[in-house]
């Protein structure tokens, strides 16, 4: 098995997280530069996802992309928004990571 498609998925997830952060800073698309940056990053993320789907099953790819995006966004929100996770929140993130690993290893 080659790791290149999963590296593309990881990069797509990072771009997706960056897009979400920029869209948050666009204040409902009122600020054009972050809005356009967010849209551009989202297009790049979907492009990389499309390339990865050539060799990774859709369910596994979406689990990796979505799960990584959720976990990274939650961790970033700790710093950006000052959100504090409870023990249940941390357990939820742990379950997401475990689920993605199971999908990857079993898929």
Order of alpha helices (4+ residues) and beta strands (2+ residues): alpha-alpha-alpha-alpha
